[in-house]
Structure formats: structure tokens, C-alpha cells
Amino acid sequence: MSIDNSKNHMPITLSQKQIQQITWTLLLLMPIIGMTVDLIAPSLPAIARGLQVSNHAAKNAISIYLLGYALGNFFTGFLADAWGRQKLMRINLAGFVLVSLLPIVSPRIETLLLSRLLQGITIGAVAVTARATFSDILEPQQLIRLGTLIGTMWGLGPVIGPILGGYLQTYFGWKAGFYFFALISLIGFIATYFIVPETHFNRHPLRIKTIKKNLTEIFKHPLFMALVILMGLAYSLLIVFNTMGPFLIQSVLHYSPLVFGHFALSLGLLFLLSTFVCRYLLKRYEVNKLFFVVINSALLITIILFGITLFFKNNMIVIAVSSGVMFFTCGCLFPTSMGKGISLFRHIAGTASATMYLINILITSLLSLLVSFINVQNFISLISVYFSLIVGCALLYWCIIRKTA
């Protein structure tokens, strides 16, 4: 594959073997991105106790990370289109290693929250440059199919993160999670340094006029914007569990961090399964039909489960089934929306990817912040949030996606 050059750089030719190596190297970064929320979740009560802060302050370790992730995605998108992918990816992976060590050096809530913000910014930058690199080396249909594979690899994070975080918390304390982040991202830095070349030579000048033109094109695309908002609502199904779940299961129901870790592991496996199912179905059915079945089925099931929850407020089976439906729904909607959205703007993939993740992660971050104020006393509060998010997905589908797709 020849990558064109419009800025007097030498074009490069990538063999299929090289494309596969680059693709899988970047895909192996996705679990790191996926577990940056989930690995910390089992430690939130311990962070609150250890740093002598409120539960609300500890929960902010999730919402402030998501804010940083959104900002890192957004601003790096413009830089990736103007400057290329390789250097930005290397710089931000190295930065993630360093900022992960801050809470260990200075164990205070202010330092921890600063570290989480910077973790979000740096790993968000890595995510957007990786997605832009995919768009450089793959064709549109390959990108749509890759979206579900990205979801699968990212989904390994929610699978591995909670159980790993539970064990790290139980045997080593909450700082162990930050040691792990530094080590795993260092390995990622070394791998990308030697395997991933620069793939973007058709540079867009970093000028306000160019940025405004590209953003106008993106924001005027109704299907793209609907897909982005759908991603935000779908991802929030996972985040509200990670924000409220540890306190429901550990503080209200008095289970250990390991129990929460195994519970979240089961949900993560269900998320992972859903990405495989979705990838299989996309080979046989169009995206719009998949959205129709998944969203409407999730809405119907959630209405039934909401009624059951009114009679069984803290039944672990009801909690497991309800959360399982949410994780499965997210596993179908999020990666499919991402793959379809990126395929619409391959010529400005960095900016499109940046805008996509800025909006959907800001939605998730805001919802995470709002639910952090909820005093979790039983499962009704969590199922109510689930229900609201599914209703939002259904309205998006019927009012916009179905008509524009």
C-alpha cells in the first residue's frame, strides 16, 4: 500500500504484513485505554478512606479522568492532521508513564486528581492518533469492521481491569494500580516506537480557518452527530456502573473489593461477547438494522427490569441481569457507531475522531459527575439511570439515525 505525499515528504509503501503489524500493535493499546477507569473502580472506597476524603471526592477520580480524555482527544486531533501521528503518539505514551507515578510520589487527593486529569489527556491523545492511523492504512469498509474489533480489544480493559484492580487493591493497596499503569504504558511505548511509522503525509495546516472549515463540515453532518451522541449515551452505561457500583456492592451490600472485581469481570466478559456477536452480525446485516434490534430490545428489557427492581431493590441477580443488559447493549452500539462515524470523514480523520470523542466523552464525564452526587442506598437509583440512558438512545435512533442513515 502506497501512502501518498502532498507535502514534499517521501511516500512510504506498506506491505500487508506491515499493515497487520501496525494494526495489531495499535489494537493492543486499546485494553490499556479501556481499563483506565475500571482498574481504579475497586479502589475508590479505599482511596476515600486512605486519603481521608469524602466518597464524592473519590468518585471524581473517574469524572476528571474522562474530562481529560475528552480534551486530549479533541486538541490532539487537530495536531494529528497538521503534524502527523508518530511523534504525538510517542510523546503522549511517555507522558502517561510519568503522570501515572504522581500519586505514588505525592499521595494527596489533589495530586491524585491532577494525575487522573493528565492520564486522561495523554491517553486520549494516544487514542485519537491510533484511530487516525487506522484511517491512513485501511479502506472504509475495513474501518467499519475494525470498529467492532477495536471495541473487542478495548473491551478487554473492562474485563481485565476490575478483577486485576480488585487483586491489586486487596494485596497491595490503591497505589498498586498506578504502578501498573506506568509499567504497561512503558511497554506500549517501546512497542509503538519500533513498529509504528509515520503514516500521514497529506497534512492540513494548523490554521484557524482550516479548523473552522473542517469543524463546520463535521457539525453539519446529522448522522455523524447522532452517532457521536449515541456513543456518549452507550459508554455512559458502563461508566455509571463503575461510578455507583463499587459503593452499592461494597458499602451498601458489604461485599469485598474482590467480589466487586469478579462481578465486574463477568460484566466485562459480556461486553466482550457482545462485540463478537456484533462483528458477526455486521457481516450479514446493515448497520441500521442492527441499531433497530439492539436499541428497541434493550428498551423493552429495561422497562421490565425496572418494574422488577421496585420489588427487589438489592437482589444481586436483578443487579447482575440489569447491568449485563447494559454492558451488552454498549458493546453493540459503541464500536459500531465509532466505526461508522470514522468512515464518514476519512479525509479529516484526526479532526473527526477528535470531535467524536470530545462530545461523547464530555457527555459521559458530565453524567459521571452528576451521578457522583447520588447517595446510593439501593439498586433503584442505578436502574433509574440505566433506564434514562436507554430512552435517550431510543429517541436518537427513531428521531435522527433511522431517518438519515
N, C-alpha and C positions, 0 to 999 in steps of 0.2 A: 504493500500500500504506500503510495507516494503522498506525502503531506505537502501541500502547495505553499509557496512562499511569495508574499507580496511586499515584503519589507527588506529586500536585499539580503535575506538570510539564506544559507544553503538549505534547500529542501532535504528532508530525510525520507528514506524508504524503509518501511517496516514490514518484515515478513509476518506471516500468520503466526508463527511461533513467538515472535517478539510481541505481537498484539496480545496473544494469550498470556504471556508472562506479565506484561504491564497490567492487563485487566485483572488477573488474579492477585497480583501484588496489591493493587488498589482495593480490590474486594476484601482482602484480608485486613485492611484498615477499618472496614465497616463495623466489625464486632467491638473494636475499641470505642468508636463513636457511639454505638448502641448501648454500651454498658456504663457510660459516664454518669448516667442518672441511677441506673439500677444497682450498681455496686455500692453506692453510697446509701441507698434507701434503708437497708437493715441497720445502719449505724446512726440514723437520725436521733432516736431516743437517747443513745449513748453520748452523742455529741452534745445534746441538750444538757445531760447530767454532767458530763466531763468538763464542759466549758461554763457550766452554771448559768445557762441562758434558758429562755422560755422555749416551749415546743414550737411556737410560731417562728422564732428566730432560727431554730434548727431547720425547719421546713424551707426557709428561704434559701438554703443551700441548693435546692432544686430550681426554684424560680429564677434566682440570679444567674445560675449557670445557663438556663435557657435564654435569658436576655443576652448574655454574652455570645451564645451560639448564634442567635439571630443576627447580632451586629457583625460578628466575624464573617458569617456567610455573605451578608449584604455588601459590605465595603470591599471585601476581597474579590467579589465577583467583577467589579469594575477593573480592579488591578489585574485580575487574571486575563481579561480580554485585552488590556493595554500592554502588559508586561510579560505575559506568558504564565505557564503553570509551575515549572520545575522549581525555581528559586523560592517562590511563595510557599510551596508545599514543604520544602526543606526547612525554611526559616520557622514556620509555624509548628512543625513537628518538634523541632528543637526547643521552641518556646514552651510547648506543652510539657515537655520533660521538666523544665526549670520551674514553671509555676506550680506544678504538682508537689514540689518539695516545700513550698512556702508554709503550709500549716504545720509541717513537721518542725521546721526551724523556729516558728513563732506560733505556738498553739493558742491562739485567741480567736474569738468569733469574727472579729474584723478582718484578720488575716485570712481565715478560712473562706469567708465570703468573697474577699478580693481574689483569692486563688481560684474559686469556682467561677467568678466572672471571667478571669483571664483564661481559665481552662476552656470555657465556652467560646471565647473569641478565637483562640488558637486552633482548637479542633474544628470549629465552624469553618475557619479558613481552609483547613485541610480538606474538609468535606466538599466545599464548593470547587476547589481546584481538582479534586479527584473526579467529580461529576463532569466538569468541563473537559477533562482529559478523555473521559469516556466518549464524549460527543465529538472529539477530534478524531478518534480512531475507529469509531463504529458507525454503521449506517442507521437510518431512522428506525427501521423495523427491529434491528438488533438492539437498539436503545430501549424500545418499549419492552421487549422480552427481558433485557438486562435489568429493567426496573424491578421486576419480581425477584431476580437473583440478588440484586442489591438489598432488597427487603429481607431475603433469606439470610444473607450474611450479616446484615445489621441486626436481624432478629436473634442471632447467636448471642448478642450482648445482653438482651433481656433474659435469655435462657441461662447463660453462664453467670452474669453479674450478680443476681440476688443470692444464689447459693454460695458463690465464691465470697461475696461480701459478708454473708452470714458466718461463714467459717473464719474469715479474717477478723471479723468483729469479736466472735466468741473466743478465739485463741490468742489474738494479738492486739485487739483494740482498734479504735476507729482510724488511727494513723496508718495502719497497715494498708488501707485502701489507697492512700496517696502514694505510698511506696510502690504499690503495684502499678498505678497509673504511670509513674515515672519510668519504671522498668519496661513495660510493654510498649510504651510510645518510643522509647530509645531503640528497641528492636525494629519498630516500624520505620523509624528514621533511617537506620542503616540499610534496610531492605530497599526503600524507595530511592536512596542515594545512589545505589549501584544498578538499579533495574529500570527506573522510570526516567526517560529522556524528556527534553522539551518537545512538545507536540503541537504548539500553537504558534504559527508564524503570520497569519493574517490578522495583524494587530489592529485594534481600534484605538485611536488616540484618546488619551485621558483628558478630554475636554468637556466642559460643562454642556456645551451644545450637543456633543455626541451622546453623552449620558442622558440628557433630556430627551433626545430623539429616540434612543433605544427604550427608555422607560415609558415614553408615550405609546410606542408601538405595543409594548407588553401590557400596559394597564388598559388599553383599549380592546384587548382580546378577551371577550366574555368567558369563553370556555376555559382559557388558561387561568383566569382569576377565580373561577368557580372551583377548578381543580385544586388550586392553592389553598383556598379556604377549607375545602373538603379534607385536604391533608392535615390542616391545623386541628380540625374537629376530631379526625380519626386518631391522630397522635395523642390528643388530649385524653382519649380513653385509657391509654397506658399511664400517662403522667398523673392523672388524678388518683389512680390506684397507688402509684409509688409515693404520692404525697400524703394520702389519707390512710392507705392500707397498713403501713407499719404501726400507726397509733391505734387503729382498730384492732389489729391482730395481737400486737404486743401489749399495749396499755389497757385496752378495754377488755379483751378476751384473755389476757395474761399468758400468751404463748411466748416462747423464746425467739430470739433473732434467727436461730436455725430453722424453727418451724416456719417462720415467715419466709426464709430463704427457699425452703423446699416448696412452699405454696407458690411463691413467685416463679420458681423453676418450672413448675407444672404449667403455669400460665404462659411462660416464655416458650415452652415446647409447643403449646397450642398455637401461639403466634407463628412459630417457625413452620408448623404443619400447614397453616393457612396460606403461607407464601408458596409452598409447593403445590397445594391444591389450585391456587390462583394461577400459577405458572402453567399448570396442566390445562386449565380451562381456557386460558388465553390462546392456546394453540387451536382451539375448536370454536370459540365464540368471540364475538366482538366485544370491545371494552364496555360499550353502553349496556349490553345485555347483562354483563357481569355486575355492573353497578346496580341495575334494576333488581336482580335477585338478591344480592348481598344486603343492600340497604333496606329493602322492604321486609326481608326475612328478619333482620336484626331488630327493626322497629316492632314487628309483631311479637317476637320473643321477649323483648324488653318490657312491653306492656304487660305480658303475662307474668313475668318475673317480678315486676313492680308490685302487682297485686298480691303475689305470694309473700313478698317481703313484709307486707303490712301485718301478716300473721306470724312470721318467723323472722324477727328482727336481727338476731345474731346467730342464725343457723349456718354453720360452716359449709354445708352442702349448697345452700342457696347462694352464699357468698361466692363459692367456687364456680358454680354454674353461671351466675350472672357475670362475674369477671371474665370467665372463659369465653363467653359470647362476645364480650367487648374486645378481648385480645384477638380473637379470630376475625372479627369484623375489621379491626385495624390492619391486620396482616393482609387482608384482601384489598382494602381501599387505599392505604397509604402508598405502597410501592407502585400500584397500578396508576394512580394519579400522578405520581412523580415521573414515571417513565413516559406517560402520555404527554405531560406538561413539557418536559425537556425536549421531546421530539418536535414540538411546535416551533422552537426557536433555536435551531442548531447554529444559525449564523451569528447569534449573540448568546451563546450557551452560558458563558460566565455571568453575564448580567441577568439572564432569565433565571438561572439557578439561584443567584443571589436574591433576586426579588421573591422567588418562590419560597425560599427558606426564611427570609426576613418576615414575610407575612404569616406563614404557617407557624413558625416558632414564636413570634410575638403573640399570636392567638393562644398558643399552648402556655407560654410564660404567664400571660395575664390570667388565664384560667387557673394555673397552678398557684399564683399569688392569691387569687380570690378564695380558692378552696382551703388555703392555709389558715384562713380566718375561721373556718368552720370547726366547731368543737365536736369532734367525732365521739358520739356516745353509743351509736348503734349503726347497723348497715343501711338504714333508711336514708341517711344523709348521702352515702356513696351511690346508692342506686338511683337517687334523685338526680345526681349529676350525670350519671350514665344516661338516664332517660332523656335529659335535656340535650345532650350531645347527639344522640341518635336522631332525635326530632330535627335538630339542625341539619344533619346530613341528609335526611329525607327531604326537607324543604329545598336544599340546594339542588338535589337531583331533579325533583319534579319541576322546580321553577326555572332552572337555568341549564343544567347539564343535559337533561333529556331533550331540550329544545335546540341547543346549539351544537351538540355532538352529531 
